[in-house]
Amino acid sequence: MIVHDFVRVLIMGLQAILNLLPDIPDLPPNLVDGAYAFIDLIFDNIGLLGLFIPISTIKVVVPLIIVIINFDRFYRIVIWALKKIPIFGIEA
């Protein structure tokens, strides 16, 4: 209940901050076309990787690698959030 209220207040604050920002204009068509071409290039050739490693393995391993590489950041964010809740009694 406390965590739910904390997250709701956090989201409301983030929405209030983002509402203050001006609207972002559309990207130039050349940049959008280039991004689509790059994404198409990646996904069209992902089958070549499937020849060596099963796609189901890639779907599991890539997110795990991202989490392992960024574990320190995730840990700091979680500990910071837990320190803000006095009922847990976590102190630095």
Secondary structure, DSSP 8 states (H G I E B T S, - for coil): -HHHHHHHHHHHHHHHHHHHS-------HHHHHHHHHHHHHHHHSHHHHHTTS-HHHHHHHHHHHHHHHTHHHHHHHHHHHHHT-GGG----
